[in-house]
């Protein structure tokens, strides 16, 4: 008996490919951004050593490296989606925490108003609670 697919099945198969193509484009872009981010961190380290400005240089290097870590976590999230067809929420929450730590490093506490600091602490608390409450998925190897 021949396998006769209906038009609806073809349309469904086509639209099922769209997220995969978009995730592939995102993975390529994240790879390019990660390479530039690592290059930037390397330049900051060289600049810090040449200028002997370790106090400001270290903060800038850590800021750049945390950006790189965030990009890598997002890339890993995309790769997990390719393998399992599920988005790992816990990884996104960890990327959010990394981004918030990166944001806190830029704060000048003397000039930041209390409301902004409270909002940052509240958001950080929500992200940490999310990481604690969201169980990581245990999947069998594919």
Secondary structure as UniProt FT lines:
FT   HELIX           7..51
FT   HELIX           54..84
FT   HELIX           89..106
FT   TURN            109..111
FT   HELIX           114..133
//
